[in-house]
Amino acid sequence: MVLLNQCPHQIDLLQWLCGMPVKVRAFCHEAKWHNIEVEDDVTAYMEFENGATGVFVTTTADAPGTNRLELTFEMGKIVCEEGKLIFDKLSTNISEYCMTEKEGFKKPDCTRI
C-alpha cells in the first residue's frame, strides 16, 4: 500500500511532468520491512516514448526519510529537495557534448541557479 497510502502525489507529479511511460519494470516487495500483507518497498524503471528513462523508488523503511525529485535534461538538471529547488544549467547540450568531447568522460561547465 506504499504506492496508494504514502506516495500517490509523487506518482501523480511524475506522470504530470513526464507523461505516461510506455514500458515499466517494477519490483514490489510485500512485508519486506513491516509485518503487513501489502507492498512496503517499490522500485520501478520506466521508459518513455521520447527515449527518456526514469526510476521511481519508495519505501516505508527509509529513516529519517527522503522526498527528492530529480529531472535531468539535455541542458541541465533540476533537483527539488528539502524545500529547495536547484537548477544546474549546462553551458552546452550534453547529448552533443558527449559525442564530440575528446577527453572521454569530461563534463561541460555548469552554473548552479
Salt bridges, closest charged atoms under 4 A:
ASP40 OD2 - HIS34 ND1 3.68
ASP41 OD1 - LYS32 NZ 3.85
GLU47 OE1 - LYS23 NZ 3.94
GLU70 OE1 - ARG68 NH2 2.68
GLU70 OE2 - LYS77 NZ 3.46
GLU81 OE1 - ARG68 NH1 2.59
ASP88 OD1 - ARG112 NE 2.71
GLU103 OE2 - LYS106 NZ 3.82
